[in-house]
Amino acid sequence: MAEDESERATDRRVRAAEILVKTGNLMSGECGQGSPSTSASACPNAQGDQNSANNMPKIQNESTKASLSSHRQVSTIPIGPTDLPNHQEKDAKRWTYPSPQMFFNAMKRKGWKPKEEDMEVVVAIHNTVNERVWEHILHWEELHKSECCEPQLSRFEGRPKDYSPRARMLNWLGYKLPFDRHDWVVDRCGEKVRYVIDFYNAPPSGPEPVAMHLDVRPALDSFGACYDRFRMFAYQALGLAGSSAAQDSSGGGLKEQQQNQ
């Protein structure tokens, strides 16, 4: 019995990872790579079911065979100066993730056929990956901790088909293209800084059946961002341990293993 339950849990984690890979960033309002189409006309309510302020799904009720939780986990990610979208609490200080019910609703309206029993794991992986992305951003932001001790996330955008120059270069070298891309705009105590995040499939590692690589770095929008990329490269090349950012924040070495939820 225990072995059967373990196998079922493994199957759920695999399906959950596949859902995230196939749909791309549902929370951004995009169909995503592997979906029926990226056009708005082919995505049921591609615009209408999203909040235009920050591209998150509005709460609506859909018929489900099983009762799905409406509980929403509060992230560790502070909200930066922005027009607060209506899916967030009025006085919220940190971003709140969608509930399993909201995720299910969004998938249904995108034309997918989600399984209720997968939603808890899908949301858990989704939230874990976003927390990990923020951790990597904070590692980069350590380069500026003397200027700003608490960076905040102002907004984000899913761009699954808009491959970054770095992703294309790696593809030319024989690597697969990322299955999703996000751009996160961070408020560094008044300065807006854009980060690019590429999400890659990764082969299973050890006992875990699914994994993904995260490539998180500041977009080359300014001289300061270019300088940060150079500094991080130098820290890593020289093996300097003075900054945790130098140990864990740039490129293909990042692996996000999906833990048993």
C-alpha positions as CSV (number, residue, x, y, z in Angstrom):
1,M,0.0,0.0,0.0
2,A,2.8,2.4,0.9
3,E,4.6,1.6,-2.3
4,D,1.4,2.2,-4.3
5,E,0.8,5.5,-2.6
6,S,4.5,6.5,-3.3
7,E,4.0,5.7,-7.0
8,R,0.8,7.7,-7.2
9,A,2.5,10.7,-5.5
10,T,5.4,10.4,-8.0
11,D,2.9,10.2,-10.9
12,R,1.2,13.4,-9.6
13,R,4.5,15.2,-9.4
14,V,5.4,14.2,-12.9
15,R,2.0,15.2,-14.3
16,A,2.3,18.5,-12.4
17,A,5.7,19.3,-13.9
18,E,4.4,18.4,-17.4
19,I,1.4,20.7,-16.9
20,L,3.7,23.6,-16.1
21,V,6.0,22.8,-19.0
22,K,3.2,22.5,-21.5
23,T,1.2,25.5,-20.4
24,G,4.1,27.8,-19.9
25,N,3.1,30.6,-17.7
26,L,-0.6,30.4,-17.3
27,M,-0.5,33.0,-14.7
28,S,0.8,35.5,-17.2
29,G,-2.1,35.2,-19.5
30,E,-0.2,33.4,-22.2
31,C,-1.1,30.0,-23.5
32,G,2.5,28.9,-23.4
33,Q,4.7,26.6,-25.4
34,G,3.0,23.3,-26.2
35,S,-0.5,24.7,-25.9
36,P,-3.1,24.7,-28.7
37,S,-2.0,28.2,-29.8
38,T,-0.4,31.3,-28.6
39,S,-3.0,33.5,-30.2
40,A,-5.5,35.3,-28.1
41,S,-8.4,34.0,-30.2
42,A,-7.4,30.4,-29.6
43,C,-7.1,30.9,-25.8
44,P,-10.6,31.0,-24.3
45,N,-10.9,34.3,-22.5
46,A,-7.2,34.9,-22.9
47,Q,-7.7,38.5,-22.0
48,G,-11.0,38.5,-20.2
49,D,-10.0,36.2,-17.4
50,Q,-6.9,38.1,-16.5
51,N,-6.4,41.2,-14.4
52,S,-4.9,43.7,-16.8
53,A,-2.9,45.3,-14.0
54,N,-0.6,42.3,-13.5
55,N,-1.8,39.5,-15.7
56,M,-3.1,37.3,-12.9
57,P,-6.4,35.3,-13.1
58,K,-9.5,36.7,-11.5
59,I,-11.4,34.5,-9.1
60,Q,-14.3,32.7,-10.7
61,N,-16.2,29.5,-9.9
62,E,-16.0,26.6,-12.2
63,S,-17.7,23.2,-11.9
64,T,-15.4,20.6,-10.5
65,K,-15.9,17.0,-9.6
66,A,-13.9,17.4,-6.3
67,S,-13.7,20.3,-4.0
68,L,-10.6,22.4,-4.6
69,S,-9.0,24.6,-2.0
70,S,-9.5,28.3,-2.3
71,H,-6.6,28.9,0.1
72,R,-3.9,31.1,-1.2
73,Q,-0.3,31.0,0.0
74,V,1.4,34.3,0.9
75,S,4.8,34.5,-0.8
76,T,8.0,35.9,0.7
77,I,8.2,38.4,-2.1
78,P,7.5,42.0,-1.1
79,I,5.2,44.1,-3.3
80,G,7.0,47.1,-4.8
81,P,5.4,50.4,-5.9
82,T,2.6,49.4,-8.4
83,D,-1.1,49.7,-9.1
84,L,-2.1,46.9,-6.8
85,P,-4.1,44.3,-8.9
86,N,-7.6,43.3,-7.5
87,H,-6.5,39.8,-6.8
88,Q,-4.2,41.0,-4.0
89,E,-5.3,42.3,-0.6
90,K,-5.7,46.0,-0.4
91,D,-3.0,46.5,2.2
92,A,-0.9,43.5,1.2
93,K,2.9,43.7,1.7
94,R,3.7,40.5,-0.1
95,W,2.5,38.9,-3.3
96,T,-0.1,36.2,-2.8
97,Y,-0.2,33.1,-5.0
98,P,-3.3,31.8,-6.8
99,S,-5.2,29.0,-5.1
100,P,-5.7,25.5,-6.6
101,Q,-9.2,26.6,-7.6
102,M,-8.0,29.7,-9.4
103,F,-5.3,27.7,-11.2
104,F,-7.9,25.1,-12.2
105,N,-10.3,27.8,-13.5
106,A,-7.5,29.5,-15.5
107,M,-6.5,26.2,-17.1
108,K,-10.2,25.3,-18.0
109,R,-10.7,28.7,-19.6
110,K,-7.5,28.2,-21.6
111,G,-8.9,25.1,-23.2
112,W,-6.9,22.5,-21.1
113,K,-8.4,19.5,-19.3
114,P,-6.9,19.7,-15.9
115,K,-7.4,17.0,-13.2
116,E,-8.6,18.2,-9.9
117,E,-6.2,15.8,-8.1
118,D,-3.2,17.4,-9.7
119,M,-3.9,21.0,-8.7
120,E,-2.4,20.9,-5.2
121,V,0.9,19.6,-6.6
122,V,0.8,22.0,-9.6
123,V,0.3,25.0,-7.3
124,A,3.0,23.7,-4.9
125,I,5.6,23.4,-7.7
126,H,4.5,26.7,-9.2
127,N,5.0,28.5,-5.8
128,T,8.3,26.8,-5.0
129,V,9.8,27.7,-8.4
130,N,8.7,31.4,-8.0
131,E,10.2,31.5,-4.5
132,R,13.4,30.0,-5.9
133,V,13.5,32.7,-8.6
134,W,13.2,35.4,-6.0
135,E,16.1,33.8,-4.0
136,H,18.3,34.0,-7.0
137,I,17.3,37.6,-7.6
138,L,18.1,38.4,-4.0
139,H,21.6,36.9,-4.6
140,W,22.1,39.3,-7.5
141,E,20.8,42.2,-5.4
142,E,23.4,41.5,-2.7
143,L,25.7,43.3,-5.1
144,H,23.7,46.4,-4.1
145,K,22.9,45.7,-0.5
146,S,24.8,48.9,0.6
147,E,22.4,50.9,-1.6
148,C,19.2,49.0,-0.9
149,C,18.5,46.5,1.8
150,E,15.0,45.4,0.7
151,P,14.3,45.2,-3.0
152,Q,10.7,44.6,-4.0
153,L,8.9,43.0,-7.0
154,S,6.8,45.6,-8.8
155,R,5.5,43.6,-11.7
156,F,6.2,40.5,-13.9
157,E,5.4,39.3,-17.3
158,G,5.4,35.9,-19.1
159,R,7.1,35.9,-22.5
160,P,7.3,32.1,-23.4
161,K,7.8,32.6,-27.1
162,D,10.1,35.7,-26.9
163,Y,13.4,33.9,-26.5
164,S,16.3,35.9,-25.0
165,P,19.5,36.4,-26.9
166,R,21.2,34.1,-24.4
167,A,18.7,31.4,-24.9
168,R,19.1,31.6,-28.6
169,M,22.9,31.5,-28.4
170,L,22.7,28.4,-26.2
171,N,20.3,26.8,-28.7
172,W,22.8,27.4,-31.5
173,L,25.3,25.6,-29.3
174,G,23.0,22.6,-29.2
175,Y,21.0,23.2,-26.0
176,K,17.2,23.1,-26.0
177,L,15.2,26.3,-25.9
178,P,13.6,27.2,-22.5
179,F,10.0,26.2,-22.1
180,D,9.1,29.5,-20.5
181,R,10.5,33.0,-19.9
182,H,9.6,35.6,-17.3
183,D,10.6,39.2,-17.0
184,W,10.5,40.5,-13.4
185,V,10.8,44.2,-12.7
186,V,12.4,44.8,-9.3
187,D,12.2,48.1,-7.4
188,R,15.7,48.7,-5.9
189,C,14.7,51.5,-3.5
190,G,13.4,53.7,-6.4
191,E,15.4,52.3,-9.3
192,K,13.6,49.9,-11.6
193,V,15.7,46.8,-12.6
194,R,14.5,44.2,-15.0
195,Y,15.5,40.5,-14.6
196,V,15.2,37.8,-17.2
197,I,14.4,34.3,-16.1
198,D,14.6,31.3,-18.5
199,F,13.1,28.0,-17.4
200,Y,14.6,24.8,-18.8
201,N,13.6,21.2,-18.6
202,A,16.2,19.0,-16.8
203,P,16.6,15.3,-16.7
204,P,15.6,13.5,-13.5
205,S,18.3,13.6,-10.8
206,G,18.6,11.0,-8.1
207,P,15.3,9.8,-6.7
208,E,13.3,12.8,-7.9
209,P,11.4,12.3,-11.2
210,V,11.4,15.9,-12.4
211,A,13.7,18.9,-12.3
212,M,14.2,22.2,-14.0
213,H,17.0,24.6,-14.5
214,L,16.5,28.3,-13.8
215,D,18.7,30.9,-15.5
216,V,18.2,34.2,-13.6
217,R,20.1,37.4,-14.5
218,P,19.6,41.1,-14.8
219,A,18.6,42.2,-18.3
220,L,21.3,44.2,-20.2
221,D,19.2,47.4,-20.1
222,S,21.9,49.6,-18.6
223,F,25.6,50.0,-18.0
224,G,25.0,49.0,-14.4
225,A,23.4,45.7,-15.4
226,C,26.3,44.9,-17.7
227,Y,28.7,45.7,-14.8
228,D,26.8,43.4,-12.5
229,R,26.9,40.6,-15.0
230,F,30.7,41.1,-15.3
231,R,31.2,41.2,-11.5
232,M,29.2,38.0,-11.1
233,F,31.2,36.3,-13.8
234,A,34.4,37.4,-12.1
235,Y,33.3,36.3,-8.7
236,Q,32.5,32.8,-10.0
237,A,35.6,32.5,-12.2
238,L,37.8,33.5,-9.3
239,G,35.9,31.3,-6.8
240,L,35.4,34.2,-4.4
241,A,33.3,33.3,-1.5
242,G,32.7,36.8,-0.2
243,S,29.2,37.0,-1.8
244,S,26.7,34.2,-1.8
245,A,25.6,35.7,-5.1
246,A,28.9,34.5,-6.6
247,Q,28.0,30.9,-5.6
248,D,24.5,30.5,-6.9
249,S,23.1,33.1,-9.2
250,S,24.1,32.8,-12.8
251,G,23.3,30.5,-15.6
252,G,23.0,26.9,-16.4
253,G,24.2,25.6,-13.0
254,L,21.0,26.4,-11.3
255,K,18.7,23.4,-10.7
256,E,15.4,23.5,-9.1
257,Q,14.5,20.0,-7.9
258,Q,10.8,19.4,-7.2
259,Q,10.4,17.9,-3.8
260,N,7.7,15.6,-2.6
261,Q,4.7,17.7,-1.8
